[in-house]
């Protein structure tokens, strides 16, 4: 029994030690668990903070991505600023934003729908607008270099009640105008990091505004330059036309003579035909009287009546006169047609033309200046390839060259015209055997108002205008001349493709 008690006490001691070990193990486990739980909690807090920071950075990056995307897009300046206000208001978590344009410190009249309210709505609120602009230094003409933050402490305005901060910036527009962006916040504190992000967005916005302002200036300058080009082109056309009319005026007497010649012989022919018509009337009356008296007209008596007026000759000569009149009218028609083509100002468009026809028409216009004392050798083939040109303007060039050649050959001479196809061009040569030109004259040949003619003869614009016309046709012009021997104009017209 005693042994059992000792065994029991021993067992109890063992159990007590076991219980003590278990208590110590439990305490250690609880301490380890508490330490682990604290580490897990701290890690969780750190992860939540990191997640919040990541979300914030993601929101910042998304905000900057959207603003920079608008800047690089093709949307208008108005759309760019409106989108920036919306994105900034949402990113900055404010309830209200404002966009206005001022000039000389005064808000411009058109201020409808210039208040932005969260979540994303543009409204017109005149009362709020009038109170809000009081917090902006609109009188300041200089542009701010960063966003500014100002406290709102005006408790007297009910519409501004609850707003604690205004964040604003401005930037220059065209026409000495200044745009203002302002946001109104109810937050207790302003996130300085968010302000830094807004600073980056401001740089993007300024870049976009400057690009659009530059584009507007470029377009405006382009329009101005185009207007200038159009005015110069109009002045050029007027100069060409006035020189053409001046040349036509100098040729008027000769042209009138060229027209008067066929008109003169047409009139003479018509007078003769009138006499023949009277002879026919006499024949008719004679035949009628004979029939009335004799009751008939035999062949013998008819032959006698016809011989009396020489009817055979009248018939042949009348036919010749009519053919001569038709030829004269055709000649007048050609002269008038060439004059019409020559004098017509046209629209300056280039068309496919035959230079041979153009040169032939110019010769007819200038013919009176050449036909008496000059020999014209026209070796221009009829089958020349077509070139691109304005036939009226090119006729003006050739008329000028022909008249100048006639003037240079005042004692008579030969004008030779040739044309041939060379690689990639059609070469036309106008050669005279006149007085020629020295180097000094050649150097000034195409200078406006330079002329070797006496005062009152010519305008001094003929060759300069001709050179401008040839340049507009992409014609390579070369001139060679020898004093006392003559001058050669070589004109290379580009061939049409195909």
Order of alpha helices (4+ residues) and beta strands (2+ residues): alpha-alpha-beta-beta-beta-beta-alpha-beta-beta-beta-alpha-alpha-alpha-beta-alpha-beta-beta-alpha-beta-beta-alpha-alpha-beta-beta
